[in-house]
Amino acid sequence: MSDVLTVAIPTYNGRELLEVVLPSLDAQRFRDFDVVVVDDGSTDGTAEWLAAHWPDVEVVVQENQGVTAALNACLRAGADTEFVALFNSDVELDPNCLGELVGALRAHPEAGSASPKLLDFERRDVIDGAGDVLRWAGHGHRRGHGERDHGQYDRPQTIFGPCAGAAVFRRCAIEDVGDFDADFHAFFEDVDWALRAQLAGFQCRYVPSARVYHMGSATLGAGLTDFTRYQLWRNAVWLFAKGMPASLLARHAHQLAAGQLVNLAVAVRDRKLGIWLRAWRDALVGLPRMAARRRHIQRERRVTPRELAARLDAS
C-alpha cells in the first residue's frame, strides 16, 4: 500500500470510461500510488468488470447518492496517504501528470491542492480548464474554458481553486477544511471547498505541466439541462451566503445583484423561469443550514476579508 498518494475515481454506469482512465493511470511514471474506484450504485456491471480486469484496484460500492456524496467517499479513501487525487472517470492522464502534481505540492507547502491543465479529449489544442475562479457576480467557472491553447495558461502559479474532476489534495487540508458540502449535490461543490480552503489559509497551485484530457459531459450529460440550471442557480446562493465574509458581501452587493438579474434574464429568455424560482425557493429554505455552517467557517477563518479579496481579484 502506498503512503504517498491515493487516486480515487467516482463512477456511475461508466465502465466504458474506466477503460480509458485506468490504463492512463497504469502508464504513470510516478508509481507511488494506489487506485480506488467509488461505484455510486452502477447497474452496468462495473464492480464485476473491475474485479475481473483490474484486481489491484480497490472498489467501494455504495447506493447512488449523487456526485458530491461520491466525491466525499473518494476523499475518505486511503485515509493514511499524504495526498489524495480525484479524477472523473471521463479523463485520460498524461504519463507525467501525477508526478508533476505531487512535486508541486511538495515544493509549495502552503498549497492545500494542485490543479492540472485540462484539455479537450477530442480537440487537444482546446482548453477545458486551467483551474477554477470565483467571480463577484456570484458564480465560479473554469479559467480558459473553450479557448484555443496558445500557451496563455502555461505559467505555474497560485490560483483560486481546483476543479474536483481532476485535482490532488493535501490530506491535512482535507482534514482541516472538511468534505465537500453534500447539500450541493452537484456543481459548485468544488468552488465552495476552494473558498473554505482560502479562508482557512490554504492556496492552490496550478501545474500546467500536468495535463489531463477531459471528455466533458460524459458523466453528467451534455448541454445545459434543467437539472444543471437548478443546481447552479441554487448552489451559487449557498456558496456566497455560507463562505463570503459580511464586509465583502456588502462591498460587492451590486455585482451580486447584477449577476442574479442576468440569471433571471436568461431564465426568462429560455423559458426556465419556473426552475429559477424553484432554485431560489429551495436556496432560501436551506439558508438556516448554511447560516449554521457560516458561523463555524467565519469563526475559524485565518485570512482577513482584504486578503481574501486580493486572492479572488488575482485569480
C-alpha positions as CSV (number, residue, x, y, z in Angstrom):
1,M,0.0,0.0,0.0
2,S,1.2,3.5,-0.8
3,D,1.8,6.0,1.9
4,V,2.1,8.9,-0.5
5,L,-1.0,9.1,-2.8
6,T,-4.4,7.6,-3.2
7,V,-6.1,8.2,-6.6
8,A,-9.9,8.0,-6.3
9,I,-12.3,7.9,-9.2
10,P,-16.1,8.2,-8.7
11,T,-18.2,6.4,-11.3
12,Y,-21.8,5.8,-12.1
13,N,-22.5,3.4,-15.0
14,G,-19.2,4.5,-16.5
15,R,-17.5,1.1,-17.1
16,E,-16.5,2.1,-20.7
17,L,-14.9,5.3,-19.5
18,L,-12.8,3.4,-17.0
19,E,-11.3,1.6,-20.0
20,V,-9.6,4.9,-20.8
21,V,-8.7,6.4,-17.4
22,L,-7.3,3.2,-15.7
23,P,-4.7,2.4,-18.5
24,S,-3.6,6.1,-18.3
25,L,-3.0,5.7,-14.6
26,D,-1.2,2.4,-15.2
27,A,1.1,4.3,-17.5
28,Q,2.1,7.0,-15.0
29,R,5.9,7.5,-14.5
30,F,5.2,8.3,-10.8
31,R,4.4,5.0,-9.3
32,D,3.8,5.5,-5.5
33,F,0.1,5.5,-5.5
34,D,-3.0,3.2,-5.1
35,V,-6.2,3.4,-7.0
36,V,-9.7,3.3,-5.6
37,V,-12.9,3.4,-7.6
38,V,-16.1,4.5,-5.8
39,D,-19.0,2.9,-7.6
40,D,-22.0,5.1,-6.9
41,G,-24.7,2.4,-7.5
42,S,-23.9,1.4,-11.1
43,T,-26.0,-1.1,-12.8
44,D,-23.7,-1.8,-15.8
45,G,-21.5,-4.4,-14.0
46,T,-18.7,-2.0,-13.1
47,A,-17.7,-3.8,-9.9
48,E,-17.6,-7.2,-11.5
49,W,-15.6,-5.9,-14.5
50,L,-13.1,-4.2,-12.2
51,A,-12.7,-7.4,-10.2
52,A,-12.0,-9.4,-13.4
53,H,-9.8,-6.9,-15.2
54,W,-8.3,-4.7,-12.6
55,P,-7.9,-6.8,-9.4
56,D,-5.4,-4.4,-7.8
57,V,-7.9,-1.6,-7.9
58,E,-9.9,-1.2,-4.6
59,V,-13.6,-0.9,-5.3
60,V,-16.0,0.9,-2.9
61,V,-19.7,0.2,-3.8
62,Q,-22.4,2.4,-2.4
63,E,-26.0,3.3,-3.1
64,N,-26.4,6.1,-5.6
65,Q,-26.3,9.3,-3.6
66,G,-25.2,11.9,-6.2
67,V,-22.0,13.4,-7.4
68,T,-20.9,15.2,-4.2
69,A,-21.5,12.2,-2.0
70,A,-19.4,10.1,-4.3
71,L,-16.6,12.7,-4.2
72,N,-16.7,12.7,-0.4
73,A,-16.3,8.9,-0.4
74,C,-13.3,9.4,-2.7
75,L,-11.8,11.9,-0.2
76,R,-12.1,9.4,2.6
77,A,-10.4,6.7,0.5
78,G,-6.9,5.6,1.6
79,A,-7.1,7.7,4.7
80,D,-3.4,7.2,5.6
81,T,-1.8,8.7,2.5
82,E,-0.2,12.1,2.4
83,F,-2.2,13.1,-0.7
84,V,-5.5,12.1,-2.3
85,A,-6.2,12.7,-6.0
86,L,-9.7,13.0,-7.5
87,F,-10.3,12.2,-11.2
88,N,-13.5,11.9,-13.0
89,S,-13.9,8.7,-14.9
90,D,-14.1,10.6,-18.2
91,V,-10.5,11.7,-18.4
92,E,-7.1,10.5,-19.6
93,L,-3.9,11.5,-17.8
94,D,-0.6,12.3,-19.5
95,P,2.1,9.9,-18.2
96,N,3.8,12.7,-16.2
97,C,0.6,14.1,-14.6
98,L,0.7,12.6,-11.1
99,G,4.4,13.2,-10.7
100,E,4.1,16.8,-11.6
101,L,1.1,17.4,-9.3
102,V,2.7,15.7,-6.3
103,G,6.0,17.5,-7.0
104,A,4.2,20.9,-7.0
105,L,2.6,20.2,-3.6
106,R,5.9,19.1,-2.1
107,A,7.6,22.3,-3.5
108,H,4.8,24.5,-2.1
109,P,3.8,23.5,1.4
110,E,1.4,26.5,1.6
111,A,-0.8,24.8,-1.1
112,G,-3.6,22.6,0.0
113,S,-4.4,21.4,-3.5
114,A,-2.9,21.3,-7.0
115,S,-4.7,21.6,-10.3
116,P,-3.6,20.2,-13.7
117,K,-4.2,21.8,-17.1
118,L,-7.4,20.3,-18.6
119,L,-7.6,19.9,-22.3
120,D,-10.4,18.7,-24.5
121,F,-10.2,15.0,-25.1
122,E,-11.1,15.2,-28.8
123,R,-9.6,18.6,-29.7
124,R,-6.4,18.6,-27.7
125,D,-5.5,22.2,-28.7
126,V,-8.6,23.5,-26.9
127,I,-8.5,24.3,-23.1
128,D,-11.1,22.6,-21.0
129,G,-10.0,24.4,-17.8
130,A,-6.9,25.9,-16.1
131,G,-8.3,25.8,-12.6
132,D,-11.4,27.4,-11.0
133,V,-12.1,31.1,-10.4
134,L,-14.8,32.8,-8.4
135,R,-16.4,35.9,-9.7
136,W,-18.1,38.7,-7.7
137,A,-21.1,38.3,-10.0
138,G,-21.9,35.2,-7.9
139,H,-20.6,32.3,-9.9
140,G,-17.5,30.2,-10.4
141,H,-16.1,28.8,-13.7
142,R,-13.0,27.1,-15.2
143,R,-10.3,29.5,-16.4
144,G,-9.9,29.5,-20.2
145,H,-12.7,27.0,-20.9
146,G,-13.2,26.7,-24.6
147,E,-10.2,28.8,-25.6
148,R,-7.7,27.7,-28.2
149,D,-4.5,26.8,-26.4
150,H,-1.7,29.2,-27.4
151,G,0.3,28.8,-24.2
152,Q,-1.6,31.6,-22.4
153,Y,-2.1,29.3,-19.3
154,D,1.4,27.7,-19.3
155,R,2.7,29.6,-16.3
156,P,2.7,27.8,-12.9
157,Q,1.0,30.0,-10.4
158,T,-1.3,30.3,-7.4
159,I,-5.0,30.2,-8.4
160,F,-8.3,30.2,-6.5
161,G,-9.0,26.5,-6.6
162,P,-9.0,23.2,-8.5
163,C,-11.8,21.6,-10.5
164,A,-12.8,18.5,-8.5
165,G,-12.8,16.5,-11.7
166,A,-9.0,16.5,-11.8
167,A,-7.1,17.6,-8.7
168,V,-4.7,16.5,-6.0
169,F,-5.4,17.5,-2.4
170,R,-3.1,17.5,0.6
171,R,-4.6,15.2,3.2
172,C,-4.1,17.6,6.1
173,A,-6.0,20.3,4.1
174,I,-9.0,18.0,3.7
175,E,-8.9,17.3,7.5
176,D,-8.8,21.0,8.2
177,V,-11.3,22.3,5.6
178,G,-13.6,19.3,5.7
179,D,-15.5,17.4,3.0
180,F,-17.4,18.8,0.1
181,D,-20.8,20.1,1.2
182,A,-23.2,17.2,0.4
183,D,-26.2,19.6,0.2
184,F,-24.7,20.9,-3.1
185,H,-25.4,17.5,-4.7
186,A,-23.7,18.5,-7.9
187,F,-22.0,21.7,-9.3
188,F,-20.0,24.3,-7.3
189,E,-19.2,21.8,-4.6
190,D,-15.5,22.3,-5.6
191,V,-15.8,26.1,-5.7
192,D,-17.3,26.0,-2.3
193,W,-14.5,23.8,-1.0
194,A,-11.9,26.1,-2.5
195,L,-13.5,29.2,-0.9
196,R,-13.4,27.5,2.5
197,A,-9.8,26.4,1.9
198,Q,-8.8,30.0,1.0
199,L,-10.5,31.2,4.2
200,A,-8.5,28.5,6.1
201,G,-5.3,29.9,4.6
202,F,-4.6,27.2,2.0
203,Q,-3.6,28.1,-1.5
204,C,-4.0,26.1,-4.7
205,R,-1.2,25.6,-7.2
206,Y,-1.9,25.5,-10.9
207,V,0.5,23.0,-12.6
208,P,0.3,23.3,-16.4
209,S,3.0,20.6,-16.9
210,A,0.4,18.2,-15.5
211,R,-2.0,17.5,-18.4
212,V,-5.4,15.8,-18.3
213,Y,-7.7,15.2,-21.3
214,H,-11.3,15.6,-20.4
215,M,-14.1,14.1,-22.5
216,G,-16.6,16.6,-21.0
217,S,-20.3,15.9,-20.1
218,A,-19.6,12.1,-20.4
219,T,-20.6,11.7,-16.7
220,L,-23.4,14.2,-16.2
221,G,-24.7,14.5,-19.7
222,A,-24.3,17.1,-22.4
223,G,-25.8,20.6,-22.6
224,L,-27.4,22.9,-20.0
225,T,-30.1,20.7,-18.7
226,D,-32.9,21.7,-16.3
227,F,-31.0,19.8,-13.6
228,T,-27.8,21.7,-14.3
229,R,-29.6,25.1,-14.3
230,Y,-31.3,24.3,-11.0
231,Q,-28.1,23.2,-9.3
232,L,-26.0,26.1,-10.5
233,W,-28.6,28.7,-9.5
234,R,-29.4,27.3,-6.1
235,N,-25.8,26.4,-5.1
236,A,-24.4,29.8,-6.1
237,V,-26.7,31.4,-3.4
238,W,-25.5,29.0,-0.8
239,L,-21.8,29.4,-1.8
240,F,-21.8,33.1,-1.1
241,A,-24.2,33.0,1.8
242,K,-22.0,30.5,3.6
243,G,-18.5,31.4,2.8
244,M,-18.2,35.1,1.9
245,P,-17.3,37.5,4.8
246,A,-20.0,40.0,5.6
247,S,-17.9,43.1,4.6
248,L,-17.2,41.6,1.2
249,L,-20.9,40.7,0.7
250,A,-21.8,44.4,1.4
251,R,-19.0,45.8,-0.8
252,H,-19.9,43.6,-3.8
253,A,-23.7,43.5,-3.3
254,H,-24.2,45.5,-6.5
255,Q,-22.2,42.9,-8.5
256,L,-24.0,40.0,-6.9
257,A,-27.4,41.6,-7.6
258,A,-26.4,42.2,-11.2
259,G,-25.3,38.6,-11.6
260,Q,-28.7,37.4,-10.3
261,L,-30.5,39.8,-12.7
262,V,-28.5,38.2,-15.5
263,N,-29.6,34.7,-14.3
264,L,-33.2,35.9,-14.2
265,A,-33.0,37.3,-17.7
266,V,-31.5,34.1,-19.0
267,A,-34.3,32.1,-17.3
268,V,-37.0,34.3,-18.9
269,R,-35.3,34.1,-22.3
270,D,-35.0,30.4,-22.2
271,R,-38.5,29.9,-20.7
272,K,-37.0,28.4,-17.5
273,L,-38.4,30.9,-15.0
274,G,-40.1,28.1,-13.0
275,I,-36.7,26.5,-12.5
276,W,-35.1,29.8,-11.4
277,L,-37.9,30.4,-8.9
278,R,-37.7,26.8,-7.6
279,A,-33.9,27.2,-7.2
280,W,-34.3,30.4,-5.2
281,R,-37.1,28.9,-3.1
282,D,-35.0,26.0,-2.2
283,A,-32.0,28.2,-1.6
284,L,-33.9,30.3,0.9
285,V,-35.3,27.2,2.6
286,G,-31.8,25.9,3.1
287,L,-30.4,29.2,4.4
288,P,-30.7,28.3,8.1
289,R,-28.5,25.3,7.5
290,M,-26.0,27.4,5.6
291,A,-26.1,30.1,8.3
292,A,-25.1,27.5,10.9
293,R,-22.1,26.4,8.8
294,R,-21.3,30.0,8.0
295,R,-20.8,30.8,11.7
296,H,-18.3,28.0,12.0
297,I,-16.5,28.9,8.8
298,Q,-16.2,32.6,9.7
299,R,-15.2,31.9,13.3
300,E,-12.3,29.6,12.1
301,R,-11.0,31.6,9.1
302,R,-7.4,32.6,9.1
303,V,-7.3,35.3,6.4
304,T,-8.8,38.8,6.5
305,P,-11.5,39.9,4.1
306,R,-8.9,42.1,2.4
307,E,-6.6,39.2,1.9
308,L,-9.4,37.0,0.5
309,A,-10.5,39.8,-1.9
310,A,-6.9,40.1,-3.1
311,R,-6.7,36.4,-3.8
312,L,-10.0,36.4,-5.7
313,D,-9.1,39.5,-7.7
314,A,-5.8,38.0,-8.7
315,S,-7.4,34.7,-10.0
